[in-house]
Amino acid sequence: MDQDMKESMFGALENVIDPELGIDIVNLGLVYDVDLDDEGAATVTMTLTSMGCPLGPVIVDQVKTALSELPEVKSTDVNIVWSPPWSKDKMSRYAKMALGVR
């Protein structure tokens, strides 16, 4: 997968908003990696802000929907991982400013 495709996938994922925080999952630092194989199967490795996040399934559905809008992506598999654990340090400067995190 080339860098342009990776950027396109991250761009699509910026449309997925964490319902609790109101910021997209990319700027929150929840997306650790994206991959796309030759068959058009996308794999997203990401985490959630908390293990008990009741909105996990909603976010996963939104990830699949967002990536399905890219013509290259035929299917999406979302791997939710807890290691490394998410922390506010993973957020972009934009997300930190929007949430008032110092």
N, C-alpha and C positions, 0 to 999 in steps of 0.2 A: 504494500500500500504506500502510495507516495504522500509527501507532506501536504500537497494541495487537498487530497482526499481527506486526510486527517483534519485539516483546518475546516473543510466543509462540514465534516461530522460534528466537530466542536461548535461550529457556527449554528448548526441545526439544533444542537442541544442547549444553546443559549435561549431557545424559545421555551424551554421547560422550566417553569417557575416553581420553586419550593413553596407550597401553599402556606406554610407556617411563617416563613420569613419574607416572602414576597420578592425574593431575588432568584435569578436563574441558577441552576445547579452547577454551571461551569464557573461562574464568578464566585460561587460559594466554595468552590474547590472540592465538590463532591465527586466529580468525574476524574478518576485516576488515569484511565486509558481507554482508547477506542481502537478497534481493529476491523479490517474488512478483508475477507478472503476472496479468492478468484471467482467463487460461486455467488458472490454478493451477500454473503452471510456476515452481518456486523456483530461484533462483540463489544459490549460496553462494560468496563470494570469500574464500579462506583461504590460509594458508601452512602449512608443516610446520616442526618445530623444526630440521630439517637437510635439505639437498638430497638426501642419500643415504638418507633415512629409508625403510627397507624396509617399514615399516608403513603407508606412504601409502595404498595401495589398501584396506587394512583400514579405515583411518579414513574414507576416502571412502564405503565401503559403510555404515559406521555412521552417517555423516551422512545418507545417503539413507534409511536405516531410521528414524532418529529423526524426520526431517521427514515421512516418510510417515504417521506417527501423527497428524498434524494433518489434520483433515478438508478444510481448504482446499487442501492441497498435493496435486497430482495427479502431479507429476514433479519431480525435483531434478537440477540440473546443478551440479557442483562444479568451480569454477575454482581450480586451485592456482597461486598467484603467488609470485614470489620477490622482488618489489619492492612495498612496502618490505620489507626483510629482517626476519625475526623476531628479537627480542632479549628478554632477560629483563625489560627495561623495560616491555614490553607486558603483562606478567602483572599480574593483580589483586593487591591486598594479600593476599587469602586464599591465592592460589597461592604468593606469595612466602613467606608464613609457613609454609605446609605443606611447602615444599621447603627452608626455611631459607636463602632468598636475602635478602641485605641490600640 
